[in-house]
Amino acid sequence: AGSFQDADVIQHAYNLNFPLHVVPASSAQCPAWSAFSVSSPAVVLETAEDRPEAVVVRLYEAHGSTVVTWLQTSLPVKEAMLCDLLERPAAQGHLLLEQQGIRLSFTPFRVLSVLLVLRR
């Protein structure tokens, strides 16, 4: 019932097409850990690509809306900047690292690539 956004169709599609795989591990309790999170359900973090001393994160707005979201990471980020789809830093693309994370603005179906330079 309701719209595809209300029904969480995109998340269900990812769960179907990319199921979690169970891997046997030791019985020791490990704390929960996530490298990234996004504060809006309208924004999907599609991929994170490892580069020497950096990570490129690609996100897109999936609900056809204009939204502001926060990208949060547990990685030691030194600098963040927007880059193009060829992963070249954009002019005027520096992003502020804030307590809540990195603030990103999306228009309907916009794709953003963010270059995260890591501390050594």
ZIMORA-V671379 format. One record per residue. N is the residue number from 1. D_LAST is the distance of its C-alpha to the last C-alpha in whole Angstrom. Layout:
n;d_last
N;D_LAST
N;D_LAST
//
This chain:
n;d_last
1;49
2;47
3;45
4;42
5;40
6;42
7;42
8;38
9;39
10;36
11;34
12;37
13;37
14;33
15;34
16;37
17;35
18;32
19;33
20;31
21;31
22;32
23;30
24;31
25;29
26;30
27;32
28;29
29;28
30;25
31;24
32;24
33;20
34;20
35;17
36;19
37;22
38;24
39;27
40;30
41;32
42;33
43;29
44;28
45;24
46;25
47;22
48;19
49;18
50;14
51;13
52;11
53;7
54;10
55;13
56;16
57;19
58;22
59;25
60;29
61;31
62;34
63;37
64;38
65;37
66;35
67;33
68;30
69;27
70;24
71;21
72;19
73;16
74;14
75;11
76;8
77;9
78;9
79;12
80;15
81;18
82;21
83;21
84;24
85;25
86;24
87;21
88;21
89;20
90;23
91;25
92;25
93;22
94;20
95;20
96;19
97;17
98;20
99;20
100;22
101;19
102;20
103;24
104;25
105;29
106;31
107;34
108;36
109;34
110;32
111;28
112;25
113;22
114;19
115;16
116;13
117;9
118;6
119;4
120;0
//
